[in-house]
Amino acid sequence: MQLYSIDEFVGIVGLLFTILSITGIILWPGWRKLIAGFKIKWNAHPKRVNFDIHKVAGLITATFLVFTFFTGFCWNFSEFVNPIIYAVTFSKPQPNLVSVAISGQSPLGLKDQLKIAQATLPNASLSLISFPSKPEETFWFNFNLGDVFLDQYSGKVLQVSTIATTSLGDRVLNSFNDLHYATFWGLPSRIFYVFVGLAPLILFITGFVMWKHRYRAKSPTEFIKRLILR
């Protein structure tokens, strides 16, 4: 029996939710009345209000949920996804960057590493820091003007990637950070992603309520009740 790691499990869940979100967008029947799809009739019957909340939450967040789920899947299955992206974009992958341990010396602190990275791109604003989780991994600083990779022991600048020097394949892969962490519009997009993160819960609850009503409507007891009321 094959056991999946946590990363692989999360990646599979991300792929399934990506498919679920895309099919939801495609199958939604209200494209001809798109404006009406963003309205909630609060004074209507509770069933209708529940349906409208489900509909509006799905319409507003579906595309962004696809971004989040799909990029999460790509990261957790990078060994499979990255070669495909490089092949499709006719790009060469970047060389594997590694940190070289120095005998008797512990890794540099974040303060020193950050100072070196900021000096490398002095006019850039910091967006993200990726900490090394293994002895051979590097520090990665993501700025709005590019990326800086540093040796975690010596602080040596191993690579600086900017738009001008980065291949198309790497630009696609780097864009996953903005799409996943909502840094593409700065603070407004990050605040918006708080609500996007709550959307799956809202969709689950409202979807369950709709299913429950339909299940009751199809049950023999409910059918008999309707006949009696008639």
C-alpha positions in Angstrom: 0.0 0.0 0.0 1.5 3.3 -1.1 1.4 6.1 1.6 1.5 9.7 0.6 3.4 12.4 2.4 1.6 15.4 3.8 2.9 17.6 1.0 1.6 15.2 -1.6 -1.8 14.9 0.1 -2.1 18.7 0.2 -1.1 18.8 -3.5 -3.8 16.3 -4.4 -6.4 18.2 -2.5 -5.3 21.4 -4.2 -5.7 19.7 -7.6 -9.2 18.4 -6.8 -10.3 21.8 -5.5 -8.9 23.4 -8.7 -11.0 21.0 -10.8 -14.0 21.6 -8.6 -13.7 25.4 -8.9 -13.2 25.4 -12.7 -16.2 23.1 -13.3 -18.3 25.2 -11.0 -17.4 28.3 -13.1 -18.2 26.5 -16.4 -21.4 24.8 -15.2 -22.9 27.9 -13.6 -26.1 28.6 -15.7 -26.3 32.4 -15.1 -23.7 33.7 -17.5 -26.5 35.3 -19.7 -27.6 37.3 -16.7 -24.3 38.0 -15.2 -25.2 41.2 -13.2 -28.1 39.3 -11.5 -25.6 36.8 -10.4 -24.0 39.3 -8.0 -27.2 40.1 -6.2 -28.5 38.7 -2.9 -32.2 39.1 -2.2 -32.1 39.4 1.5 -35.8 39.8 1.9 -36.6 36.6 0.0 -37.3 33.1 1.4 -34.3 31.7 3.5 -33.8 29.0 0.8 -33.3 31.8 -1.8 -31.0 33.8 0.5 -28.9 30.7 1.1 -28.7 30.0 -2.6 -27.8 33.7 -3.4 -25.0 33.7 -0.8 -23.6 30.4 -2.3 -23.8 31.9 -5.8 -22.2 35.3 -5.0 -19.5 33.8 -2.9 -18.6 31.3 -5.6 -18.7 34.0 -8.4 -16.4 36.4 -6.6 -13.9 34.0 -5.2 -13.8 31.1 -7.7 -11.0 32.5 -9.9 -8.9 33.4 -6.9 -9.5 30.0 -5.4 -8.2 28.4 -8.6 -5.0 30.5 -8.2 -4.5 29.4 -4.6 -5.3 25.7 -5.1 -3.4 25.3 -8.4 -0.3 27.0 -7.2 -0.3 24.9 -4.1 -0.6 21.8 -6.2 2.3 22.9 -8.4 4.5 23.6 -5.4 3.9 20.2 -3.8 4.4 18.4 -7.1 7.2 20.6 -8.4 9.4 17.7 -9.5 6.6 16.9 -12.0 5.2 20.4 -12.8 8.4 22.4 -13.2 9.9 20.4 -16.1 6.5 20.7 -17.9 6.5 24.5 -17.5 10.1 24.8 -18.7 9.4 22.6 -21.7 6.2 24.5 -22.7 8.0 27.9 -22.3 11.2 26.7 -24.1 13.2 27.7 -21.0 16.2 26.2 -19.3 15.9 25.6 -15.5 18.1 27.5 -13.2 21.1 25.7 -11.7 20.5 24.1 -8.3 21.7 26.5 -5.7 23.2 25.1 -2.4 24.6 26.4 0.8 28.1 25.2 1.8 28.5 24.5 5.5 31.5 26.1 7.2 33.1 24.0 9.9 32.5 25.4 13.4 30.3 28.2 12.1 26.5 28.4 12.5 24.3 30.0 9.8 24.1 33.8 9.7 21.2 35.4 11.4 18.2 36.8 9.5 19.3 40.4 10.3 22.6 40.0 8.5 21.1 38.0 5.7 18.5 40.6 5.1 21.0 43.4 5.1 23.0 41.7 2.4 19.9 41.0 0.3 18.7 44.6 0.6 22.1 45.9 -0.4 21.9 43.7 -3.5 18.6 45.3 -4.6 18.7 48.6 -2.7 15.7 50.2 -4.3 13.4 47.2 -4.0 10.7 46.5 -1.4 10.7 43.1 0.3 7.7 40.9 -0.3 8.6 37.4 1.0 11.3 35.5 2.8 11.8 31.7 2.4 13.9 30.2 5.2 16.1 27.2 4.5 14.7 24.0 6.1 17.8 21.8 5.3 21.5 22.4 5.7 22.1 22.6 1.9 19.2 25.0 1.2 19.6 28.7 0.7 17.9 31.9 1.9 15.5 33.3 -0.7 14.4 36.9 -0.5 11.6 37.9 -2.9 11.5 41.7 -3.8 9.2 43.5 -6.1 12.2 44.0 -8.5 13.5 40.4 -8.3 14.8 37.6 -6.2 18.0 37.2 -4.2 19.4 33.8 -3.1 22.1 33.7 -0.4 24.2 31.1 1.2 22.8 30.6 4.7 26.3 30.2 6.2 28.5 32.8 4.5 25.8 35.2 3.2 27.3 34.9 -0.3 25.1 36.1 -3.0 24.5 33.0 -5.1 22.0 34.4 -7.6 20.1 37.6 -8.4 17.1 37.1 -10.7 15.3 40.1 -12.2 12.7 40.4 -15.0 15.5 41.3 -17.4 17.6 38.2 -16.6 14.9 35.6 -15.7 13.6 33.2 -18.3 9.9 32.9 -19.2 9.7 29.6 -17.3 11.1 31.1 -14.2 8.8 34.1 -14.5 5.8 31.8 -14.6 7.0 29.9 -11.6 7.8 33.1 -9.7 4.3 34.5 -10.4 2.9 31.6 -8.3 4.1 33.4 -5.2 2.0 36.5 -6.0 -1.0 34.5 -7.0 -0.8 32.2 -3.9 0.0 34.9 -1.3 -2.0 37.7 -2.9 0.9 40.1 -3.2 -0.1 41.2 -6.7 -2.1 44.2 -5.5 -0.3 44.8 -2.3 -2.2 45.2 0.9 -5.7 45.4 -0.7 -5.3 42.0 -2.3 -4.0 40.5 0.9 -7.0 41.7 2.8 -9.3 40.4 0.0 -7.7 37.0 0.3 -8.8 36.8 3.9 -12.3 36.6 2.6 -11.3 34.3 -0.2 -9.9 31.9 2.4 -13.3 31.8 4.2 -15.1 31.2 0.9 -14.7 27.3 0.9 -16.3 27.2 4.4 -19.2 29.4 3.2 -19.7 27.4 0.1 -19.6 24.1 2.0 -22.2 25.3 4.5 -24.6 26.8 2.0 -24.1 23.9 -0.4 -24.9 21.5 2.4 -28.1 23.4 3.2 -29.2 23.3 -0.4 -28.5 19.5 -0.6 -30.4 19.0 2.7 -33.5 20.8 1.3 -33.3 18.8 -2.0 -32.9 15.5 0.0 -36.0 16.3 2.1 -37.9 17.2 -1.0 -37.2 13.8 -2.5 -37.9 11.8 0.6 -41.2 9.7 0.6 -42.3 11.4 3.8 -42.0 14.9 2.4 -43.8 13.8 -0.8 -46.7 12.4 1.3 -46.9 15.7 3.3 -47.1 17.7 0.1 -50.0 15.5 -1.1 -51.9 16.0 2.1 -51.3 19.7 2.1 -52.7 19.9 -1.4 
